[in-house]
Amino acid sequence: MSGPYKRTTPKRIIHFADGDIMEEYSTEEEEENQEVMNLTLNPSSLSWGPYLWFWARRIASISFAICDFLGERFAIFFGLNQPKYQYMLNQYYRTQNEESDEEGEGNGSRPQPARAPIEKSLLEVGGLQ
Protein backbone atom coordinates (compact mmCIF):
# COMPACT_ATOMS: atom_id res chain seq x y z
CA MET A 1 0.00 0.00 0.00
CA SER A 2 2.83 2.39 -0.75
CA GLY A 3 0.98 3.88 -3.79
CA PRO A 4 -1.69 6.53 -3.66
CA TYR A 5 -5.04 5.30 -2.39
CA LYS A 6 -7.92 5.93 -4.76
CA ARG A 7 -11.17 6.33 -2.90
CA THR A 8 -14.32 5.68 -4.93
CA THR A 9 -17.52 7.47 -4.10
CA PRO A 10 -20.84 5.74 -4.60
CA LYS A 11 -22.88 6.77 -7.61
CA ARG A 12 -26.11 6.44 -5.68
CA ILE A 13 -27.04 5.69 -2.06
CA ILE A 14 -30.41 4.04 -1.45
CA HIS A 15 -31.96 4.31 2.02
CA PHE A 16 -34.60 1.67 2.80
CA ALA A 17 -37.50 2.09 5.22
CA ASP A 18 -36.15 -0.61 7.57
CA GLY A 19 -32.88 1.31 8.01
CA ASP A 20 -30.71 -0.56 5.51
CA ILE A 21 -28.45 1.40 3.19
CA MET A 22 -27.25 0.22 -0.23
CA GLU A 23 -24.48 1.98 -2.14
CA GLU A 24 -24.23 1.65 -5.93
CA TYR A 25 -20.89 2.23 -7.61
CA SER A 26 -20.37 2.91 -11.30
CA THR A 27 -18.64 0.29 -13.38
CA GLU A 28 -15.57 0.86 -15.54
CA GLU A 29 -17.67 0.64 -18.72
CA GLU A 30 -19.95 3.43 -17.52
CA GLU A 31 -16.95 5.58 -16.65
CA GLU A 32 -15.42 5.01 -20.12
CA ASN A 33 -18.71 5.88 -21.81
CA GLN A 34 -18.95 9.02 -19.67
CA GLU A 35 -15.44 10.08 -20.73
CA VAL A 36 -16.26 9.55 -24.42
CA MET A 37 -19.44 11.61 -24.08
CA ASN A 38 -17.54 14.43 -22.35
CA LEU A 39 -15.14 14.83 -25.28
CA THR A 40 -16.15 17.80 -27.40
CA LEU A 41 -14.98 18.58 -30.87
CA ASN A 42 -12.96 21.78 -31.15
CA PRO A 43 -13.47 23.10 -34.71
CA SER A 44 -10.48 25.46 -34.49
CA SER A 45 -8.09 22.50 -34.24
CA LEU A 46 -9.37 20.81 -37.45
CA SER A 47 -7.83 21.04 -40.89
CA TRP A 48 -9.82 22.53 -43.79
CA GLY A 49 -11.54 19.35 -44.99
CA PRO A 50 -12.89 18.18 -41.64
CA TYR A 51 -13.60 21.81 -40.67
CA LEU A 52 -15.87 22.32 -43.70
CA TRP A 53 -17.48 18.89 -43.16
CA PHE A 54 -18.15 19.80 -39.48
CA TRP A 55 -19.91 23.05 -40.40
CA ALA A 56 -21.84 21.47 -43.29
CA ARG A 57 -23.21 18.76 -40.98
CA ARG A 58 -24.01 21.31 -38.28
CA ILE A 59 -25.87 23.64 -40.66
CA ALA A 60 -27.77 20.72 -42.21
CA SER A 61 -28.87 19.34 -38.84
CA ILE A 62 -29.99 22.74 -37.57
CA SER A 63 -31.85 23.45 -40.84
CA PHE A 64 -33.60 20.09 -40.67
CA ALA A 65 -34.67 20.70 -37.06
CA ILE A 66 -36.05 24.15 -37.96
CA CYS A 67 -37.94 22.83 -41.01
CA ASP A 68 -39.37 19.97 -38.96
CA PHE A 69 -40.59 22.37 -36.25
CA LEU A 70 -42.06 24.92 -38.68
CA GLY A 71 -43.64 22.21 -40.84
CA GLU A 72 -45.50 20.82 -37.86
CA ARG A 73 -46.69 24.29 -36.81
CA PHE A 74 -47.89 25.15 -40.34
CA ALA A 75 -49.73 21.82 -40.60
CA ILE A 76 -51.58 22.55 -37.37
CA PHE A 77 -52.33 26.14 -38.44
CA PHE A 78 -53.73 25.17 -41.84
CA GLY A 79 -55.56 22.09 -40.50
CA LEU A 80 -53.50 19.59 -42.46
CA ASN A 81 -53.16 17.22 -39.52
CA GLN A 82 -56.73 15.94 -39.86
CA PRO A 83 -57.71 12.89 -41.91
CA LYS A 84 -58.35 13.66 -45.57
CA TYR A 85 -61.70 11.87 -45.79
CA GLN A 86 -63.00 12.46 -42.25
CA TYR A 87 -66.32 13.77 -43.58
CA MET A 88 -66.91 10.43 -45.34
CA LEU A 89 -66.12 8.49 -42.17
CA ASN A 90 -68.55 10.67 -40.22
CA GLN A 91 -71.27 10.07 -42.82
CA TYR A 92 -70.64 6.30 -42.72
CA TYR A 93 -70.96 6.16 -38.94
CA ARG A 94 -74.08 8.32 -39.05
CA THR A 95 -75.77 5.99 -41.55
CA GLN A 96 -74.77 2.94 -39.49
CA ASN A 97 -76.37 4.51 -36.41
CA GLU A 98 -79.52 5.37 -38.36
CA GLU A 99 -79.78 1.81 -39.70
CA SER A 100 -79.35 0.32 -36.23
CA ASP A 101 -82.03 2.70 -34.88
CA GLU A 102 -84.45 1.66 -37.64
CA GLU A 103 -83.86 -2.04 -36.86
CA GLY A 104 -84.54 -1.38 -33.18
CA GLU A 105 -87.88 0.33 -33.96
CA GLY A 106 -89.01 -2.51 -36.21
CA ASN A 107 -88.72 -5.12 -33.45
CA GLY A 108 -91.63 -3.70 -31.48
CA SER A 109 -91.38 -4.03 -27.72
CA ARG A 110 -88.54 -6.55 -27.79
CA PRO A 111 -85.67 -5.26 -25.61
CA GLN A 112 -82.24 -4.88 -27.15
CA PRO A 113 -79.33 -6.77 -25.53
CA ALA A 114 -77.17 -4.77 -23.13
CA ARG A 115 -73.77 -3.72 -24.44
CA ALA A 116 -71.92 -3.49 -21.13
CA PRO A 117 -71.67 -6.29 -18.53
CA ILE A 118 -72.80 -3.97 -15.70
CA GLU A 119 -75.92 -2.97 -17.61
CA LYS A 120 -76.62 -6.60 -18.44
CA SER A 121 -76.42 -7.67 -14.80
CA LEU A 122 -78.65 -4.77 -13.71
CA LEU A 123 -81.21 -5.51 -16.41
CA GLU A 124 -81.32 -9.18 -15.47
CA VAL A 125 -81.84 -8.37 -11.81
CA GLY A 126 -84.52 -5.83 -12.63
CA GLY A 127 -86.30 -8.23 -14.98
CA LEU A 128 -86.55 -10.95 -12.31
CA GLN A 129 -88.36 -8.69 -9.86
C-alpha positions in Angstrom: 0.0 0.0 0.0 2.8 2.4 -0.7 1.0 3.9 -3.8 -1.7 6.5 -3.7 -5.0 5.3 -2.4 -7.9 5.9 -4.8 -11.2 6.3 -2.9 -14.3 5.7 -4.9 -17.5 7.5 -4.1 -20.8 5.7 -4.6 -22.9 6.8 -7.6 -26.1 6.4 -5.7 -27.0 5.7 -2.1 -30.4 4.0 -1.5 -32.0 4.3 2.0 -34.6 1.7 2.8 -37.5 2.1 5.2 -36.1 -0.6 7.6 -32.9 1.3 8.0 -30.7 -0.6 5.5 -28.5 1.4 3.2 -27.3 0.2 -0.2 -24.5 2.0 -2.1 -24.2 1.7 -5.9 -20.9 2.2 -7.6 -20.4 2.9 -11.3 -18.6 0.3 -13.4 -15.6 0.9 -15.5 -17.7 0.6 -18.7 -20.0 3.4 -17.5 -16.9 5.6 -16.7 -15.4 5.0 -20.1 -18.7 5.9 -21.8 -18.9 9.0 -19.7 -15.4 10.1 -20.7 -16.3 9.6 -24.4 -19.4 11.6 -24.1 -17.5 14.4 -22.3 -15.1 14.8 -25.3 -16.2 17.8 -27.4 -15.0 18.6 -30.9 -13.0 21.8 -31.2 -13.5 23.1 -34.7 -10.5 25.5 -34.5 -8.1 22.5 -34.2 -9.4 20.8 -37.4 -7.8 21.0 -40.9 -9.8 22.5 -43.8 -11.5 19.4 -45.0 -12.9 18.2 -41.6 -13.6 21.8 -40.7 -15.9 22.3 -43.7 -17.5 18.9 -43.2 -18.2 19.8 -39.5 -19.9 23.0 -40.4 -21.8 21.5 -43.3 -23.2 18.8 -41.0 -24.0 21.3 -38.3 -25.9 23.6 -40.7 -27.8 20.7 -42.2 -28.9 19.3 -38.8 -30.0 22.7 -37.6 -31.8 23.4 -40.8 -33.6 20.1 -40.7 -34.7 20.7 -37.1 -36.0 24.2 -38.0 -37.9 22.8 -41.0 -39.4 20.0 -39.0 -40.6 22.4 -36.3 -42.1 24.9 -38.7 -43.6 22.2 -40.8 -45.5 20.8 -37.9 -46.7 24.3 -36.8 -47.9 25.2 -40.3 -49.7 21.8 -40.6 -51.6 22.5 -37.4 -52.3 26.1 -38.4 -53.7 25.2 -41.8 -55.6 22.1 -40.5 -53.5 19.6 -42.5 -53.2 17.2 -39.5 -56.7 15.9 -39.9 -57.7 12.9 -41.9 -58.4 13.7 -45.6 -61.7 11.9 -45.8 -63.0 12.5 -42.3 -66.3 13.8 -43.6 -66.9 10.4 -45.3 -66.1 8.5 -42.2 -68.6 10.7 -40.2 -71.3 10.1 -42.8 -70.6 6.3 -42.7 -71.0 6.2 -38.9 -74.1 8.3 -39.1 -75.8 6.0 -41.6 -74.8 2.9 -39.5 -76.4 4.5 -36.4 -79.5 5.4 -38.4 -79.8 1.8 -39.7 -79.4 0.3 -36.2 -82.0 2.7 -34.9 -84.4 1.7 -37.6 -83.9 -2.0 -36.9 -84.5 -1.4 -33.2 -87.9 0.3 -34.0 -89.0 -2.5 -36.2 -88.7 -5.1 -33.4 -91.6 -3.7 -31.5 -91.4 -4.0 -27.7 -88.5 -6.5 -27.8 -85.7 -5.3 -25.6 -82.2 -4.9 -27.1 -79.3 -6.8 -25.5 -77.2 -4.8 -23.1 -73.8 -3.7 -24.4 -71.9 -3.5 -21.1 -71.7 -6.3 -18.5 -72.8 -4.0 -15.7 -75.9 -3.0 -17.6 -76.6 -6.6 -18.4 -76.4 -7.7 -14.8 -78.6 -4.8 -13.7 -81.2 -5.5 -16.4 -81.3 -9.2 -15.5 -81.8 -8.4 -11.8 -84.5 -5.8 -12.6 -86.3 -8.2 -15.0 -86.6 -11.0 -12.3 -88.4 -8.7 -9.9 
